[in-house]
Amino acid sequence: MSRYSVLDVARGTLRTFGYTPGRVLEIDIAPVTQVNRREVFGWAMFDFANQAYTLLIITVIFGDLFTRIIVGDAPDYRMGNLLWSLALAVSYLLVLLAAPVAGSIMDATRSRKRFLLVSWLLTVFTTAMLYWVEPGLVALGMVLIVISNFGYAIGESFIASFLPDLAPPDRLGWISGLGWALGYLGGLVATAFALGLLGDVSADNFERIRWVGPFAAAFFLVSALPTFLFLHERGPRRRVERRLQLSLGFRRVARSLRTLRNRPGLRDLFLSVFFVMAGIYIVIAFTFIYGSQVIRWDESTRVTMFIITQMTAAAGALGFGWLQDRVGPVRVYRFTLLLWTIAVLAIFLTPRLAEWLTAVLDRTVEPQHVFLYVGAIAGLCLGSAQSAGRALVALMVPREEAGRWFGFWGLAAKAAAIFGLIGIGLLQLWLGLANAILFCMLLFLAALVATLRVRLPHSSA
């Protein structure tokens, strides 16, 4: 029989039904024995939808637009890069503060879907408002990026918390990979349409390219509708007065922090997630800025890079997701971190590799063409590392506490984003972006070392 607890702070007593005194019980939820394909589709469509925001706003178009046109501190754009890093870092700081508490409240009230809905609408509204950001309106651009990216980033934690409810444990790796793969497919579709309709990022094309915000918002709005139609909340909803929810959330966070001291494997996984996501957020935020400022690619190479990274990221998420359920997610996760280290080193060495190939082949090989091959390696890592990390959390935490622990997953990822983006922003101000990129390699190596004690429950793998 399901059990639940009601916290009555007003009277200073804890009233419970069917529990041992002194212990607050969670709702018992029946184990998942089969895959509900329609619900998995609805869940994965949120990944499909939100990639329009990641790619169009953070990676491909608006980030480049902000640094080169809105701020426009030519020739090296170091101040624009720094302000871009700071805006993203502030948004992730807000997620860091809010995600664990929100996750705990969701577990207590069984309201994950409502929290997801609010984050989705917040992102859609503020992304559409980016249309009004013109050259020189730097503060407005930064404020809207802070708010929209907060909604997007905290929504990642909310949607991830549904993963343990979708399938038996031996299918979670594949489903997590499916979500990431659909996400990259969604990003490919959204960005292909955006580039075709809006054109290149330039001052001369500003009146068209400024529509990237409303376009990304509309794509996210429409594509995420299946999520809210097909995804279900698990367990009966518990009513907790709004004035008590925040207190309850902080109490549960404190209890989780105490629990982490006795679970070194889970603690080390979150530490690894911190390092790997610091590197990934740098790559997401600066790849196309790096291509424009350091590699100095042309428009056709930029479009080709986007297509290659999306396709290889989808293939990596699906392929490694399938592999996780067969050889173990810990091994797959470690392998992707090693591959990331190689990819970042290749990014740094791209100009030298082009010179070497020119000498060996006795014909001119441009750095931008070498960069495409490096991008394929990075794309393969991108989906697989995030998919494996998400699946590991789902396998290592109780299902009835998924909201809380995925809140900590979001906390680790967003704290990493703050650390990584501020770090790369300051390092590129000092060393230049070409040299500062090696910071990512150190982050991926640290993430690999942090996994040495990570084990799945009842497993030696």
Secondary structure, 3 states (H helix, E strand, C coil): CCCEEEEECCCCEEEEECCCCCCCCCCCCCCCCCCCHHHHHHHHHHHHHHHHHHHHHHHHCHHHHHHHHHHCCCCCCHHHHHHHHHHHHHHHHHHHHHHHHHHHHHHHHCCHHHHHHHHHHHHHHHHHHHHHCCCCCHHHHHHHHHHHHHHHHHHHHHHHCCHHHCCCHHHHHHHHHHHHHHHHHHHHHHHHHHHHHHCCCCCCCHHHHCCHHHHHHHHHHHHCHHHHHHCCCCCCCCCCCHHHHHHHHHHHHHHHHHHHHCCHHHHHHHHHHHHHHHHHHHHHHHHHHHHHHHHCCCHHHHHHHHHHHHHHHHHHHHHHHHHHHHHCHHHHHHHHHHHHHHHHHHHHHHHHHHHHHHHHHCCCCCHHHHHHHHHHHHHHHHHHHHHHHHHHHHHHCCHHHHHHHHHHHHHHHHHHHHHHHHHHHHHHHHHCHHHHCHHHHHHHHHHHHHHHHCCCCCCCC
